[in-house]
């Protein structure tokens, strides 16, 4: 949980400092993402074969989105 004191401090920063804090946090998040995938490991990949129900659902969603945009 983020403390209200931290939020208050961040809100008081200059625009440049806020961007710097964002850059640090995003770099940290990106590093955590790369740590999820380890070298010399195998990871299962789900193939879309025999996924007729999923394909039908996706088609319905795309058709609904197309109708909403018209």
PyMOL Python script that loads the backbone (N, CA, C, O; Angstrom):
from pymol import cmd

cmd.read_pdbstr("""\
ATOM      1  N   UNK A   1       0.851  -1.187   0.000  1.00  0.00           N
ATOM      2  CA  UNK A   1       0.000   0.000   0.000  1.00  0.00           C
ATOM      3  C   UNK A   1       0.888   1.238   0.000  1.00  0.00           C
ATOM      4  O   UNK A   1       1.852   1.321   0.762  1.00  0.00           O
ATOM      5  N   UNK A   2       0.568   2.171  -0.834  1.00  0.00           N
ATOM      6  CA  UNK A   2       1.343   3.398  -0.953  1.00  0.00           C
ATOM      7  C   UNK A   2       0.861   4.378   0.116  1.00  0.00           C
ATOM      8  O   UNK A   2      -0.337   4.622   0.264  1.00  0.00           O
ATOM      9  N   UNK A   3       1.807   4.924   0.846  1.00  0.00           N
ATOM     10  CA  UNK A   3       1.440   5.850   1.919  1.00  0.00           C
ATOM     11  C   UNK A   3       1.018   7.197   1.354  1.00  0.00           C
ATOM     12  O   UNK A   3       1.457   7.600   0.277  1.00  0.00           O
ATOM     13  N   UNK A   4       0.176   7.873   2.081  1.00  0.00           N
ATOM     14  CA  UNK A   4      -0.272   9.199   1.648  1.00  0.00           C
ATOM     15  C   UNK A   4       0.892  10.186   1.696  1.00  0.00           C
ATOM     16  O   UNK A   4       0.908  11.154   0.935  1.00  0.00           O
ATOM     17  N   UNK A   5       1.863   9.956   2.576  1.00  0.00           N
ATOM     18  CA  UNK A   5       3.042  10.823   2.646  1.00  0.00           C
ATOM     19  C   UNK A   5       3.859  10.719   1.357  1.00  0.00           C
ATOM     20  O   UNK A   5       4.349  11.726   0.846  1.00  0.00           O
ATOM     21  N   UNK A   6       4.002   9.496   0.833  1.00  0.00           N
ATOM     22  CA  UNK A   6       4.730   9.306  -0.425  1.00  0.00           C
ATOM     23  C   UNK A   6       4.001   9.999  -1.568  1.00  0.00           C
ATOM     24  O   UNK A   6       4.621  10.690  -2.378  1.00  0.00           O
ATOM     25  N   UNK A   7       2.690   9.816  -1.633  1.00  0.00           N
ATOM     26  CA  UNK A   7       1.895  10.455  -2.690  1.00  0.00           C
ATOM     27  C   UNK A   7       2.031  11.971  -2.615  1.00  0.00           C
ATOM     28  O   UNK A   7       2.195  12.642  -3.634  1.00  0.00           O
ATOM     29  N   UNK A   8       1.961  12.494  -1.414  1.00  0.00           N
ATOM     30  CA  UNK A   8       2.085  13.941  -1.229  1.00  0.00           C
ATOM     31  C   UNK A   8       3.456  14.435  -1.680  1.00  0.00           C
ATOM     32  O   UNK A   8       3.564  15.480  -2.321  1.00  0.00           O
ATOM     33  N   UNK A   9       4.501  13.683  -1.346  1.00  0.00           N
ATOM     34  CA  UNK A   9       5.851  14.053  -1.756  1.00  0.00           C
ATOM     35  C   UNK A   9       5.979  14.028  -3.274  1.00  0.00           C
ATOM     36  O   UNK A   9       6.552  14.939  -3.871  1.00  0.00           O
ATOM     37  N   UNK A  10       5.439  12.979  -3.894  1.00  0.00           N
ATOM     38  CA  UNK A  10       5.514  12.880  -5.349  1.00  0.00           C
ATOM     39  C   UNK A  10       4.756  14.016  -6.032  1.00  0.00           C
ATOM     40  O   UNK A  10       5.210  14.553  -7.042  1.00  0.00           O
ATOM     41  N   UNK A  11       3.613  14.373  -5.484  1.00  0.00           N
ATOM     42  CA  UNK A  11       2.838  15.463  -6.080  1.00  0.00           C
ATOM     43  C   UNK A  11       3.559  16.796  -5.970  1.00  0.00           C
ATOM     44  O   UNK A  11       3.322  17.696  -6.775  1.00  0.00           O
ATOM     45  N   UNK A  12       4.433  16.935  -4.988  1.00  0.00           N
ATOM     46  CA  UNK A  12       5.174  18.177  -4.811  1.00  0.00           C
ATOM     47  C   UNK A  12       6.402  18.298  -5.686  1.00  0.00           C
ATOM     48  O   UNK A  12       7.038  19.352  -5.715  1.00  0.00           O
ATOM     49  N   UNK A  13       6.746  17.244  -6.400  1.00  0.00           N
ATOM     50  CA  UNK A  13       7.923  17.273  -7.252  1.00  0.00           C
ATOM     51  C   UNK A  13       7.692  18.128  -8.494  1.00  0.00           C
ATOM     52  O   UNK A  13       6.558  18.363  -8.913  1.00  0.00           O
ATOM     53  N   UNK A  14       8.790  18.578  -9.061  1.00  0.00           N
ATOM     54  CA  UNK A  14       8.699  19.313 -10.326  1.00  0.00           C
ATOM     55  C   UNK A  14       8.349  18.334 -11.443  1.00  0.00           C
ATOM     56  O   UNK A  14       8.434  17.118 -11.270  1.00  0.00           O
ATOM     57  N   UNK A  15       7.964  18.871 -12.565  1.00  0.00           N
ATOM     58  CA  UNK A  15       7.608  18.037 -13.714  1.00  0.00           C
ATOM     59  C   UNK A  15       8.773  17.134 -14.123  1.00  0.00           C
ATOM     60  O   UNK A  15       8.584  15.946 -14.387  1.00  0.00           O
ATOM     61  N   UNK A  16       9.973  17.705 -14.171  1.00  0.00           N
ATOM     62  CA  UNK A  16      11.155  16.931 -14.564  1.00  0.00           C
ATOM     63  C   UNK A  16      11.422  15.809 -13.557  1.00  0.00           C
ATOM     64  O   UNK A  16      11.753  14.690 -13.948  1.00  0.00           O
ATOM     65  N   UNK A  17      11.282  16.104 -12.283  1.00  0.00           N
ATOM     66  CA  UNK A  17      11.515  15.084 -11.257  1.00  0.00           C
ATOM     67  C   UNK A  17      10.463  13.985 -11.325  1.00  0.00           C
ATOM     68  O   UNK A  17      10.771  12.815 -11.100  1.00  0.00           O
ATOM     69  N   UNK A  18       9.228  14.355 -11.632  1.00  0.00           N
ATOM     70  CA  UNK A  18       8.172  13.349 -11.780  1.00  0.00           C
ATOM     71  C   UNK A  18       8.493  12.408 -12.938  1.00  0.00           C
ATOM     72  O   UNK A  18       8.305  11.196 -12.825  1.00  0.00           O
ATOM     73  N   UNK A  19       8.977  12.960 -14.050  1.00  0.00           N
ATOM     74  CA  UNK A  19       9.368  12.117 -15.187  1.00  0.00           C
ATOM     75  C   UNK A  19      10.529  11.202 -14.811  1.00  0.00           C
ATOM     76  O   UNK A  19      10.575  10.042 -15.222  1.00  0.00           O
ATOM     77  N   UNK A  20      11.465  11.732 -14.028  1.00  0.00           N
ATOM     78  CA  UNK A  20      12.599  10.914 -13.600  1.00  0.00           C
ATOM     79  C   UNK A  20      12.121   9.753 -12.722  1.00  0.00           C
ATOM     80  O   UNK A  20      12.562   8.618 -12.903  1.00  0.00           O
ATOM     81  N   UNK A  21      11.226  10.030 -11.780  1.00  0.00           N
ATOM     82  CA  UNK A  21      10.680   8.973 -10.920  1.00  0.00           C
ATOM     83  C   UNK A  21       9.950   7.937 -11.770  1.00  0.00           C
ATOM     84  O   UNK A  21      10.086   6.736 -11.535  1.00  0.00           O
ATOM     85  N   UNK A  22       9.181   8.390 -12.748  1.00  0.00           N
ATOM     86  CA  UNK A  22       8.481   7.456 -13.637  1.00  0.00           C
ATOM     87  C   UNK A  22       9.478   6.602 -14.412  1.00  0.00           C
ATOM     88  O   UNK A  22       9.265   5.400 -14.573  1.00  0.00           O
ATOM     89  N   UNK A  23      10.554   7.200 -14.889  1.00  0.00           N
ATOM     90  CA  UNK A  23      11.565   6.459 -15.641  1.00  0.00           C
ATOM     91  C   UNK A  23      12.204   5.386 -14.767  1.00  0.00           C
ATOM     92  O   UNK A  23      12.411   4.259 -15.219  1.00  0.00           O
ATOM     93  N   UNK A  24      12.515   5.724 -13.526  1.00  0.00           N
ATOM     94  CA  UNK A  24      13.109   4.758 -12.605  1.00  0.00           C
ATOM     95  C   UNK A  24      12.142   3.610 -12.343  1.00  0.00           C
ATOM     96  O   UNK A  24      12.536   2.444 -12.377  1.00  0.00           O
ATOM     97  N   UNK A  25      10.873   3.937 -12.081  1.00  0.00           N
ATOM     98  CA  UNK A  25       9.883   2.905 -11.792  1.00  0.00           C
ATOM     99  C   UNK A  25       9.621   2.019 -13.000  1.00  0.00           C
ATOM    100  O   UNK A  25       9.508   0.801 -12.857  1.00  0.00           O
ATOM    101  N   UNK A  26       9.524   2.608 -14.183  1.00  0.00           N
ATOM    102  CA  UNK A  26       9.303   1.817 -15.389  1.00  0.00           C
ATOM    103  C   UNK A  26      10.491   0.920 -15.704  1.00  0.00           C
ATOM    104  O   UNK A  26      10.312  -0.209 -16.160  1.00  0.00           O
ATOM    105  N   UNK A  27      11.693   1.408 -15.467  1.00  0.00           N
ATOM    106  CA  UNK A  27      12.878   0.574 -15.673  1.00  0.00           C
ATOM    107  C   UNK A  27      12.866  -0.601 -14.703  1.00  0.00           C
ATOM    108  O   UNK A  27      13.208  -1.724 -15.074  1.00  0.00           O
ATOM    109  N   UNK A  28      12.476  -0.341 -13.476  1.00  0.00           N
ATOM    110  CA  UNK A  28      12.390  -1.402 -12.477  1.00  0.00           C
ATOM    111  C   UNK A  28      11.344  -2.442 -12.875  1.00  0.00           C
ATOM    112  O   UNK A  28      11.584  -3.644 -12.761  1.00  0.00           O
ATOM    113  N   UNK A  29      10.191  -1.982 -13.338  1.00  0.00           N
ATOM    114  CA  UNK A  29       9.147  -2.911 -13.785  1.00  0.00           C
ATOM    115  C   UNK A  29       9.603  -3.727 -14.985  1.00  0.00           C
ATOM    116  O   UNK A  29       9.343  -4.928 -15.058  1.00  0.00           O
ATOM    117  N   UNK A  30      10.279  -3.084 -15.923  1.00  0.00           N
ATOM    118  CA  UNK A  30      10.770  -3.793 -17.100  1.00  0.00           C
ATOM    119  C   UNK A  30      11.780  -4.864 -16.696  1.00  0.00           C
ATOM    120  O   UNK A  30      11.772  -5.965 -17.245  1.00  0.00           O
ATOM    121  N   UNK A  31      12.634  -4.547 -15.753  1.00  0.00           N
ATOM    122  CA  UNK A  31      13.622  -5.519 -15.287  1.00  0.00           C
ATOM    123  C   UNK A  31      12.931  -6.707 -14.625  1.00  0.00           C
ATOM    124  O   UNK A  31      13.346  -7.852 -14.806  1.00  0.00           O
ATOM    125  N   UNK A  32      11.887  -6.436 -13.864  1.00  0.00           N
ATOM    126  CA  UNK A  32      11.144  -7.522 -13.219  1.00  0.00           C
ATOM    127  C   UNK A  32      10.495  -8.422 -14.263  1.00  0.00           C
ATOM    128  O   UNK A  32      10.402  -9.632 -14.062  1.00  0.00           O
ATOM    129  N   UNK A  33      10.047  -7.845 -15.372  1.00  0.00           N
ATOM    130  CA  UNK A  33       9.439  -8.637 -16.434  1.00  0.00           C
ATOM    131  C   UNK A  33      10.470  -9.552 -17.085  1.00  0.00           C
ATOM    132  O   UNK A  33      10.177 -10.713 -17.372  1.00  0.00           O
ATOM    133  N   UNK A  34      11.663  -9.042 -17.317  1.00  0.00           N
ATOM    134  CA  UNK A  34      12.678  -9.873 -17.948  1.00  0.00           C
ATOM    135  C   UNK A  34      13.161 -10.961 -17.005  1.00  0.00           C
ATOM    136  O   UNK A  34      13.640 -12.002 -17.453  1.00  0.00           O
ATOM    137  N   UNK A  35      13.042 -10.732 -15.704  1.00  0.00           N
ATOM    138  CA  UNK A  35      13.433 -11.750 -14.732  1.00  0.00           C
ATOM    139  C   UNK A  35      12.462 -12.926 -14.723  1.00  0.00           C
ATOM    140  O   UNK A  35      12.792 -13.997 -14.214  1.00  0.00           O
ATOM    141  N   UNK A  36      11.272 -12.735 -15.281  1.00  0.00           N
ATOM    142  CA  UNK A  36      10.280 -13.813 -15.314  1.00  0.00           C
ATOM    143  C   UNK A  36      10.676 -14.917 -16.287  1.00  0.00           C
ATOM    144  O   UNK A  36      10.328 -16.081 -16.091  1.00  0.00           O
ATOM    145  N   UNK A  37      11.404 -14.546 -17.333  1.00  0.00           N
ATOM    146  CA  UNK A  37      11.813 -15.518 -18.344  1.00  0.00           C
ATOM    147  C   UNK A  37      13.291 -15.817 -18.130  1.00  0.00           C
ATOM    148  O   UNK A  37      14.139 -14.934 -18.256  1.00  0.00           O
ATOM    149  N   UNK A  38      13.582 -17.053 -17.809  1.00  0.00           N
ATOM    150  CA  UNK A  38      14.947 -17.473 -17.525  1.00  0.00           C
ATOM    151  C   UNK A  38      15.561 -18.150 -18.755  1.00  0.00           C
ATOM    152  O   UNK A  38      14.871 -18.872 -19.476  1.00  0.00           O
ATOM    153  N   UNK A  39      16.837 -17.921 -18.989  1.00  0.00           N
ATOM    154  CA  UNK A  39      17.491 -18.591 -20.116  1.00  0.00           C
ATOM    155  C   UNK A  39      17.600 -20.086 -19.865  1.00  0.00           C
ATOM    156  O   UNK A  39      17.603 -20.541 -18.722  1.00  0.00           O
ATOM    157  N   UNK A  40      17.688 -20.833 -20.939  1.00  0.00           N
ATOM    158  CA  UNK A  40      17.825 -22.298 -20.885  1.00  0.00           C
ATOM    159  C   UNK A  40      16.653 -22.977 -20.195  1.00  0.00           C
ATOM    160  O   UNK A  40      16.815 -24.030 -19.579  1.00  0.00           O
ATOM    161  N   UNK A  41      15.496 -22.386 -20.296  1.00  0.00           N
ATOM    162  CA  UNK A  41      14.270 -22.965 -19.747  1.00  0.00           C
ATOM    163  C   UNK A  41      13.308 -23.191 -20.906  1.00  0.00           C
ATOM    164  O   UNK A  41      13.380 -22.514 -21.932  1.00  0.00           O
ATOM    165  N   UNK A  42      12.428 -24.129 -20.730  1.00  0.00           N
ATOM    166  CA  UNK A  42      11.375 -24.302 -21.736  1.00  0.00           C
ATOM    167  C   UNK A  42      10.051 -23.859 -21.117  1.00  0.00           C
ATOM    168  O   UNK A  42       9.788 -24.101 -19.939  1.00  0.00           O
ATOM    169  N   UNK A  43       9.251 -23.227 -21.910  1.00  0.00           N
ATOM    170  CA  UNK A  43       7.967 -22.705 -21.459  1.00  0.00           C
ATOM    171  C   UNK A  43       6.888 -23.223 -22.402  1.00  0.00           C
ATOM    172  O   UNK A  43       7.065 -23.197 -23.620  1.00  0.00           O
ATOM    173  N   UNK A  44       5.781 -23.689 -21.852  1.00  0.00           N
ATOM    174  CA  UNK A  44       4.710 -24.189 -22.719  1.00  0.00           C
ATOM    175  C   UNK A  44       4.054 -23.046 -23.494  1.00  0.00           C
ATOM    176  O   UNK A  44       3.854 -21.948 -22.973  1.00  0.00           O
ATOM    177  N   UNK A  45       3.737 -23.330 -24.712  1.00  0.00           N
ATOM    178  CA  UNK A  45       3.038 -22.367 -25.559  1.00  0.00           C
ATOM    179  C   UNK A  45       1.736 -23.008 -25.991  1.00  0.00           C
ATOM    180  O   UNK A  45       1.722 -24.117 -26.525  1.00  0.00           O
ATOM    181  N   UNK A  46       0.644 -22.302 -25.756  1.00  0.00           N
ATOM    182  CA  UNK A  46      -0.671 -22.838 -26.085  1.00  0.00           C
ATOM    183  C   UNK A  46      -0.957 -22.594 -27.565  1.00  0.00           C
ATOM    184  O   UNK A  46      -1.011 -21.443 -27.999  1.00  0.00           O
ATOM    185  N   UNK A  47      -1.138 -23.646 -28.336  1.00  0.00           N
ATOM    186  CA  UNK A  47      -1.453 -23.461 -29.754  1.00  0.00           C
ATOM    187  C   UNK A  47      -2.955 -23.221 -29.935  1.00  0.00           C
ATOM    188  O   UNK A  47      -3.759 -23.705 -29.138  1.00  0.00           O
ATOM    189  N   UNK A  48      -3.325 -22.499 -30.950  1.00  0.00           N
ATOM    190  CA  UNK A  48      -4.739 -22.184 -31.156  1.00  0.00           C
ATOM    191  C   UNK A  48      -5.534 -23.298 -31.838  1.00  0.00           C
ATOM    192  O   UNK A  48      -6.696 -23.093 -32.190  1.00  0.00           O
ATOM    193  N   UNK A  49      -4.937 -24.460 -32.027  1.00  0.00           N
ATOM    194  CA  UNK A  49      -5.632 -25.553 -32.690  1.00  0.00           C
ATOM    195  C   UNK A  49      -6.787 -26.055 -31.829  1.00  0.00           C
ATOM    196  O   UNK A  49      -6.687 -26.098 -30.603  1.00  0.00           O
ATOM    197  N   UNK A  50      -7.860 -26.424 -32.473  1.00  0.00           N
ATOM    198  CA  UNK A  50      -9.056 -26.932 -31.782  1.00  0.00           C
ATOM    199  C   UNK A  50      -9.624 -25.921 -30.790  1.00  0.00           C
ATOM    200  O   UNK A  50     -10.149 -26.298 -29.743  1.00  0.00           O
ATOM    201  N   UNK A  51      -9.518 -24.652 -31.121  1.00  0.00           N
ATOM    202  CA  UNK A  51     -10.052 -23.604 -30.258  1.00  0.00           C
ATOM    203  C   UNK A  51     -11.232 -22.933 -30.959  1.00  0.00           C
ATOM    204  O   UNK A  51     -11.312 -21.707 -31.034  1.00  0.00           O
ATOM    205  N   UNK A  52     -12.131 -23.748 -31.461  1.00  0.00           N
ATOM    206  CA  UNK A  52     -13.254 -23.219 -32.233  1.00  0.00           C
ATOM    207  C   UNK A  52     -14.139 -22.297 -31.407  1.00  0.00           C
ATOM    208  O   UNK A  52     -14.607 -21.275 -31.908  1.00  0.00           O
ATOM    209  N   UNK A  53     -14.370 -22.645 -30.161  1.00  0.00           N
ATOM    210  CA  UNK A  53     -15.229 -21.816 -29.306  1.00  0.00           C
ATOM    211  C   UNK A  53     -14.574 -20.457 -29.055  1.00  0.00           C
ATOM    212  O   UNK A  53     -15.251 -19.429 -29.080  1.00  0.00           O
ATOM    213  N   UNK A  54     -13.266 -20.446 -28.814  1.00  0.00           N
ATOM    214  CA  UNK A  54     -12.559 -19.185 -28.605  1.00  0.00           C
ATOM    215  C   UNK A  54     -12.589 -18.331 -29.868  1.00  0.00           C
ATOM    216  O   UNK A  54     -12.774 -17.117 -29.794  1.00  0.00           O
ATOM    217  N   UNK A  55     -12.410 -18.958 -31.020  1.00  0.00           N
ATOM    218  CA  UNK A  55     -12.449 -18.225 -32.280  1.00  0.00           C
ATOM    219  C   UNK A  55     -13.830 -17.637 -32.522  1.00  0.00           C
ATOM    220  O   UNK A  55     -13.949 -16.507 -32.995  1.00  0.00           O
ATOM    221  N   UNK A  56     -14.876 -18.392 -32.203  1.00  0.00           N
ATOM    222  CA  UNK A  56     -16.239 -17.902 -32.367  1.00  0.00           C
ATOM    223  C   UNK A  56     -16.503 -16.717 -31.440  1.00  0.00           C
ATOM    224  O   UNK A  56     -17.130 -15.737 -31.840  1.00  0.00           O
ATOM    225  N   UNK A  57     -16.029 -16.811 -30.218  1.00  0.00           N
ATOM    226  CA  UNK A  57     -16.197 -15.707 -29.264  1.00  0.00           C
ATOM    227  C   UNK A  57     -15.476 -14.463 -29.762  1.00  0.00           C
ATOM    228  O   UNK A  57     -16.029 -13.364 -29.713  1.00  0.00           O
ATOM    229  N   UNK A  58     -14.247 -14.625 -30.242  1.00  0.00           N
ATOM    230  CA  UNK A  58     -13.489 -13.488 -30.752  1.00  0.00           C
ATOM    231  C   UNK A  58     -14.175 -12.866 -31.954  1.00  0.00           C
ATOM    232  O   UNK A  58     -14.217 -11.641 -32.072  1.00  0.00           O
ATOM    233  N   UNK A  59     -14.706 -13.672 -32.838  1.00  0.00           N
ATOM    234  CA  UNK A  59     -15.423 -13.165 -33.998  1.00  0.00           C
ATOM    235  C   UNK A  59     -16.629 -12.342 -33.579  1.00  0.00           C
ATOM    236  O   UNK A  59     -16.882 -11.281 -34.149  1.00  0.00           O
ATOM    237  N   UNK A  60     -17.377 -12.817 -32.588  1.00  0.00           N
ATOM    238  CA  UNK A  60     -18.540 -12.074 -32.091  1.00  0.00           C
ATOM    239  C   UNK A  60     -18.131 -10.744 -31.479  1.00  0.00           C
ATOM    240  O   UNK A  60     -18.803  -9.732 -31.681  1.00  0.00           O
ATOM    241  N   UNK A  61     -17.032 -10.741 -30.733  1.00  0.00           N
ATOM    242  CA  UNK A  61     -16.546  -9.502 -30.127  1.00  0.00           C
ATOM    243  C   UNK A  61     -16.128  -8.509 -31.206  1.00  0.00           C
ATOM    244  O   UNK A  61     -16.444  -7.323 -31.117  1.00  0.00           O
ATOM    245  N   UNK A  62     -15.420  -8.990 -32.219  1.00  0.00           N
ATOM    246  CA  UNK A  62     -14.989  -8.104 -33.311  1.00  0.00           C
ATOM    247  C   UNK A  62     -16.174  -7.548 -34.086  1.00  0.00           C
ATOM    248  O   UNK A  62     -16.173  -6.376 -34.462  1.00  0.00           O
ATOM    249  N   UNK A  63     -17.190  -8.384 -34.330  1.00  0.00           N
ATOM    250  CA  UNK A  63     -18.375  -7.918 -35.038  1.00  0.00           C
ATOM    251  C   UNK A  63     -19.123  -6.875 -34.212  1.00  0.00           C
ATOM    252  O   UNK A  63     -19.610  -5.887 -34.760  1.00  0.00           O
ATOM    253  N   UNK A  64     -19.217  -7.085 -32.906  1.00  0.00           N
ATOM    254  CA  UNK A  64     -19.897  -6.124 -32.029  1.00  0.00           C
ATOM    255  C   UNK A  64     -19.138  -4.806 -31.998  1.00  0.00           C
ATOM    256  O   UNK A  64     -19.747  -3.737 -32.004  1.00  0.00           O
ATOM    257  N   UNK A  65     -17.815  -4.877 -31.965  1.00  0.00           N
ATOM    258  CA  UNK A  65     -16.997  -3.651 -31.960  1.00  0.00           C
ATOM    259  C   UNK A  65     -17.161  -2.907 -33.278  1.00  0.00           C
ATOM    260  O   UNK A  65     -17.214  -1.677 -33.296  1.00  0.00           O
ATOM    261  N   UNK A  66     -17.238  -3.627 -34.353  1.00  0.00           N
ATOM    262  CA  UNK A  66     -17.404  -3.000 -35.661  1.00  0.00           C
ATOM    263  C   UNK A  66     -18.757  -2.289 -35.735  1.00  0.00           C
ATOM    264  O   UNK A  66     -18.847  -1.177 -36.256  1.00  0.00           O
ATOM    265  N   UNK A  67     -19.804  -2.928 -35.217  1.00  0.00           N
ATOM    266  CA  UNK A  67     -21.137  -2.319 -35.222  1.00  0.00           C
ATOM    267  C   UNK A  67     -21.160  -1.077 -34.331  1.00  0.00           C
ATOM    268  O   UNK A  67     -21.807  -0.084 -34.665  1.00  0.00           O
ATOM    269  N   UNK A  68     -20.464  -1.129 -33.210  1.00  0.00           N
ATOM    270  CA  UNK A  68     -20.426   0.028 -32.291  1.00  0.00           C
ATOM    271  C   UNK A  68     -19.710   1.205 -32.903  1.00  0.00           C
ATOM    272  O   UNK A  68     -20.044   2.354 -32.614  1.00  0.00           O
ATOM    273  N   UNK A  69     -18.716   0.937 -33.756  1.00  0.00           N
ATOM    274  CA  UNK A  69     -17.939   2.024 -34.346  1.00  0.00           C
ATOM    275  C   UNK A  69     -18.643   2.654 -35.546  1.00  0.00           C
ATOM    276  O   UNK A  69     -18.246   3.727 -35.998  1.00  0.00           O
ATOM    277  N   UNK A  70     -19.671   2.008 -36.060  1.00  0.00           N
ATOM    278  CA  UNK A  70     -20.392   2.548 -37.235  1.00  0.00           C
ATOM    279  C   UNK A  70     -21.441   3.533 -36.847  1.00  0.00           C
ATOM    280  O   UNK A  70     -22.130   4.073 -37.712  1.00  0.00           O
TER     281      UNK A  70
END
""", "prot")
cmd.dss("prot")
cmd.show_as("cartoon", "prot")
cmd.util.cbc("prot")
cmd.orient("prot")
